């Protein structure tokens, strides 16, 4: 039985002091499954490869239209995340497509919850 790969933190230290700090990205390498709700009420399955509080990168079998507004639903720890997003231009990958997306209209409270869960994913609590 194979274990899911450990998430990796991507540094954002290259940001300029004049610009607000970029949110860090967690590389999930497909370890978190997501349902993508389409405007026609159908759902597409995907695997999250990268995730931040502003968006991410999802592996899908077939690419979705650029600028399509969808709803992502996935679990991080014990929290269910359900947020609207806009799909961006897809890239062919060896198994399916990698397609970036950006969250749209996410309330600050939800960004905070997502960031807390991403940080917890990076630094899981050790049980005694």
Secondary structure, DSSP 8 states (H G I E B T S, - for coil): -------EEE--TTS-TTS-----EEEEEEEEEEEEE-TTS-EEEEEEEEE-SSEEEEEESS---TT-EEEEEEEETTEEEEEEEEEEEEEE-SSSEEEEEEE-S--HHHHHHHHHHHHHHHS-----
